[in-house]
Amino acid sequence: GPRGFYGSTRPHLALEDDLAKCLGTESAIAYSAGVATASSVLPALVTPDDVVVVDSEVNLGIRTGLRLCKARTRWVQHGDMGALEAALTKGPDPPKKADARPQRLFVVVEAICQRTGCVADLATIVALREKYGALVILDESLSFGTLGATRRGLTEAAGIDVSRIDAIIGSLEHAIAGVGGFCAGRKGLIDHQRLAGAGYCFSASAPPASCSAASALVAEIPKEEGARRAAQLRENMKALREALSSIVSGSSVPLELISSPESFVQHLRWTGDAEEG
């Protein structure tokens, strides 16, 4: 059954504790489907009176969450920090109704963009967060388990204390090879989702055995076995990027390798005429 009724077992609670400990946050909540995590977290935290500044290339889960929360959305060009700051300096929009609650600013960003393979400039984003009083929701689905000295994600790789991020979304279906997703952050923010997160309140809970397996792998991430897997991933990533770079440089086809060198997600993008593509 759903987590909020009779679907929570000790493995579910242990997994949440293990995730919070690994990420260095006060608390964490586990969802039973990775694809439904962002689309549950965003409507739980963002109200229709709020403004969300978001990258134009975000994944489907974030786009679904934005539609469901019905907030005012300001789209900015992919990876453009100048456009991000311009959107933050724009100020609040006119309220939708007379009794609207105070408007908040959110920035939603992927650590590694699924659609381009680019790594976010988290240091600049956090600096802008603090300059303009915004709240940051960071999707670490592809970076958790792959980036950072102990594979804790982009926050670690960029040297950003997790307390400067308001909510971290992640998936257990990539580096962990399990089932479900999670959100980590301040305890009050996490506890609120236990009443407002649709994927927590209304979805059947993940199998307890999958939670125990995920806990075991989360514990391995900062240890020797996690380091070995990450090293192998970097070797594979380097080989893939070299092969794709060779293809692009040796071809007359108008293609561009657009992904960050440190990302294991690599994309080629057509740069010719749309009609020819």
N, C-alpha and C positions, 0 to 999 in steps of 0.2 A: 504494500500500500504506500501512499504518499508519506514523505518523511515526517510531516507535521502531525500525522495521526498515529499509525502503528508501524511505520516503515523504517524507523531509526533503530539500529542495533549497535552494539559495541564497536564492530568494525567501522561503521559509518562515523561514529564519534571519534574513534582513534585516528582515522584518516584525516579528519578535519584538524585535529590537534597536530598531526605530523606535518601537514601542509603549512600551518601557521608557524610551527617551529622552524621548518626548512626555510621559509621565506622571511622570517624575522618579523612577522606582523602579530598584532594582538589576538586576532581570531581569523577563522576561515569557515566557509560554508561549502559543502559539496553538492553538486547537481548531478542528476542521473544521466544527462546527455550533454556531451560537449557542444554540440551544434545549438542547443537551446540555452546555453549559459548566458551569453551576451544578451540574447533577446529576453531573458528573465531579469538580469541584473539592471539593465538600463531603465525599464519601466518601473522597477522598484525604487530606484534612486532619483530619477529625473522626472519632474512634473511638467505638465503642459505649459506652465508659466515660465519655465527655465529656457535658457539659450544654450545650445550645444554647438561648439565649433568642432568640425570633423573633417578629416582628410578625404579627398575625393575618391581615393582608391580603397576604402575600408571594405572589409569582408561582408558576406551576406548576413551573418549573425548580427553584426552591429547595425547594419541597415534595417534589419527586421526590428531590432530593439528600438531604433529611432522612430520607426513608423508607429510602434505600439505606445511609446511614451508621449507622442504627439507634441513634443517640445518644438520650439523654433530652432531650425537647423541652419547654420551658416557653413556652407561647404568651402573649403580652401584647396588650392592646387596642391597636388601630391608633393609632400616634402618641402613645401615653401614656407620657411619660418617667417619671412616678411609678411606673407599673406595671413599667416596665423596671428601675428601681432596686430595687423590691421583689423582683423575680425574681432579681436579682444578689445581693441580701443574704441570700437564702434559704440559701445555703451548699450544699455538695455533697450529693448524694443517697447513700444507702447503696450500696456497691459491688455490682455484679451477681454477682461471683465473688471468691473469696478472694485470688487472685493478680492482681487488676485493677491496671492502671497508674494513676498519679496522675490524678485527675480535673481536667479543664480546663473553663473557662467560655468559651463563644463567644457573640458577638452577631452575628446575621446580619440585614442591613438593606438595603433598596433605597433608592438616592439619590432617584429618582422612582418612586413606587409605580405599577406598571402598572394595578392594579385601582382606584385612587382618584385618581391624578394628584397626590398630596400629596408635597411635598419633605420629606425627613427632617431632623430637628433634629440635624445631625451634630456640632455643637459640644458639645451636651449628651451625646450618645452617646460621644464620645471622652473627655470628662471622666469619665464613669462607667466607661469601659474602664480608665482609669488609676487610678481610685479603688479598683476591685474586682479588678484584675488579669485582666481578660477579654481575649480576642482578638476583633478585629472583622473580619468579612468584609463588604465593601461592594459591592453590585451597582450599578455605574455604567452599565448597559446603555442607559438612556434619557438619562442626563445627560452622558455622554461625547460631546463634539462640540456640546453645546448650552448648558451652564452654565459660568460662569466667564469672566473677562476674556479669556482665550485659549482658551476652550472645552475645557478639560481635565477638566471635570466638577465635581461638588459639592465635592470637597476644595478645589479652587481657589476656587470661589464662596464657600465658608464660611471661607476663610483657614486651612485645616487642612493642616499639613505631611503629605505622604504617608507619611512614616516613622511616623506615629502610627496608620496603618491597616495591619493585618497582611496583608490580601489584598484586591485590587481585581478584581472580576469585571466584564467588559464584553462588549459585542456589536459585531461588525463589520457587522451587518445593519440598523442604524438610520441614524445620522448618516453612516456610511461607505458605506452602500448596497452592501455586499459580501457575503462568505460567511464564516461562522465566528464564533468568540468568542475571548476571551483571559482570562488571569489574570496580574496583575502584583503584584510585591512583593519580599521579600527573596530573594536568590539560592538559599539553601538550601531555602526553602519552594517555590520554583518548580522547582528540580531534582528535588525529591521527586515532583512530579506527573508527571515524565517516566517514572517507574516505577510510579506508583500511580494516575494519572488515566486512568480507563477510556476516555474519549473520545479521549485521546491515544494510548494503547497499542493499542486495538483497532479504531478507526475509520479508514477510508481518509482520507488527507490531502487537504486542500483543493487545488484546482488551482493550480499555481504562478502562473499568469497572474492569478488572483483575489488572490493575495498581493501581487503587484507593484502591482496597481491599488489595493489597500487601503493599501499603503505610501505611494503617491503622495497619497492623500487624507488619511492621517494627517499627512503633512508639511504639508498645506495648512491644517489645523485652526487653528494659531496665527497664520496669515498673513492677508493682505488678503482672499483669496477666502473663507477660512473666516469672517472677520468679516462679509463681505457676506451669506453664506448665513445666518449666525446673526441678523443684523439683519432679514432678510426673515422668518425664522421668528418673531421676536418680534412683528413687525407682524401676521403671520397669527394668532399666538396671542392678541394683544390683541383683534383683530377677532372671533375665535371666542368669547372670554370675554365680550365685550360683548354679542354676539348671544345667548349662552346666558343671561346675567344678565337681559337684556331679556325673554326668553321666560319665565323663572322668575317675575320680578316682575309680569309682565302676565298670568299664568295662574292659574286657580283650582285647577289640578292640584297635588297635594302633592309638589312636587319641590324638591330642594336642590342647588345647585352646590357640590360638596364639595372641589374641587381647589385647589391652591395657585395664586395669581396668576402666579407666575414659571414655572409648569410649562406645557409645550406639550401635555400630556395633560390633557384636561378631561372630568370625569364629572358626570353628573346622577344623583342617587339619589332613589328613591321614598321618601317619608317618611310615607305614609298607611298604612292597614291592609293587612296582607299579603294578605288575601282580595281586596281591591279591586285590588291591583297585579297 
